[in-house]
């Protein structure tokens, strides 16, 4: 009987664990925490690579993939290279930053 109780308690412990992933850090501060090798002098390989695609998927992503991010490497139809996210509300790929938004960023500046 004690063995059965022990096995029952032991089988529940994985559900109590809280996992965090840390890359280049021993103490992750978020669910995914990526630290550069040296913030004052970062390496050329410090950063993340977003999945690169030469065309959007033939089948539209579903609801669970709303917000998925890709980098389009070639011009496809009216879409030019750049970062795109899947907008499940309007069911289409949307460019992360348009030329109008970039102009606003560069014009506003500091001061």
PAGUSE-539597 format. One line per 5 residues: number of its first residue (from 1); their letters; for each residue x, y, z of C-alpha. Coordinates in pm, whole numbers, plus 50000, padded with zeros to 5 digits. Layout:
N
NUM	a	X Y Z | ...
//
This chain:
111
1	xxxxx	50000 50000 50000 | 50282 50241 50086 | 50440 50160 49752 | 50119 50253 49565 | 50094 50585 49751
6	xxxxx	50460 50654 49673 | 50408 50580 49303 | 50095 50801 49295 | 50280 51093 49454 | 50584 51041 49233
11	xxxxx	50370 51037 48917 | 50217 51376 49010 | 50547 51560 49055 | 50608 51635 48684 | 50288 51840 48684
16	xxxxx	50422 52057 48966 | 50741 52153 48781 | 50769 52493 48614 | 51011 52496 48324 | 51205 52794 48202
21	xxxxx	51462 52790 47924 | 51776 52998 47952 | 52028 53039 47671 | 52368 53168 47792 | 52221 53220 48140
26	xxxxx	52186 53004 48450 | 51895 53206 48592 | 51625 53267 48327 | 51414 53575 48399 | 51128 53470 48168
31	xxxxx	50982 53161 47999 | 51253 53204 47733 | 51553 53420 47825 | 51830 53467 47568 | 52143 53646 47687
36	xxxxx	52415 53771 47453 | 52771 53657 47516 | 52885 54010 47609 | 52634 54302 47601 | 52915 54558 47564
41	xxxxx	53072 54375 47268 | 52823 54126 47120 | 52935 53859 46873 | 52801 53853 46517 | 52616 53532 46611
46	xxxxx	52432 53679 46913 | 52059 53695 46838 | 51779 53477 46710 | 51695 53365 46358 | 51329 53380 46264
51	xxxxx	51228 53101 46021 | 51305 53208 45663 | 51066 53118 45380 | 51074 53190 45007 | 50693 53166 44982
56	xxxxx	50406 53169 45228 | 50261 52826 45318 | 50001 52696 45069 | 49769 52607 45359 | 49672 52893 45590
61	xxxxx	49778 52857 45955 | 49504 52775 46204 | 49384 52960 46515 | 49660 52817 46735 | 49924 52975 46508
66	xxxxx	49785 53330 46522 | 50084 53564 46551 | 50333 53325 46385 | 50638 53515 46257 | 50839 53439 45941
71	xxxxx	51093 53622 45726 | 51005 53625 45355 | 51330 53608 45154 | 51195 53676 44803 | 50927 53888 44640
76	xxxxx	50608 53683 44614 | 50316 53849 44437 | 50270 54187 44608 | 50473 54083 44914 | 50832 54206 44935
81	xxxxx	51108 54054 45151 | 51076 54125 45522 | 50913 54008 45845 | 50549 53893 45828 | 50310 53768 46094
86	xxxxx	49993 53563 46054 | 49684 53763 46151 | 49416 53505 46229 | 49144 53769 46264 | 49169 53877 45900
91	xxxxx	49328 53544 45792 | 49625 53683 45603 | 49998 53746 45632 | 50074 54105 45737 | 50407 54282 45700
96	xxxxx	50552 54366 46040 | 50670 54713 45937 | 50542 54898 45633 | 50728 55179 45456 | 50485 55436 45605
101	xxxxx	50558 55311 45957 | 50933 55326 45889 | 50904 55686 45770 | 50718 55779 46090 | 50991 55616 46300
106	xxxxx	51273 55793 46120 | 51098 56132 46119 | 50994 56138 46486 | 51347 56071 46618 | 51462 56187 46962
111	x	51398 56538 47088
//
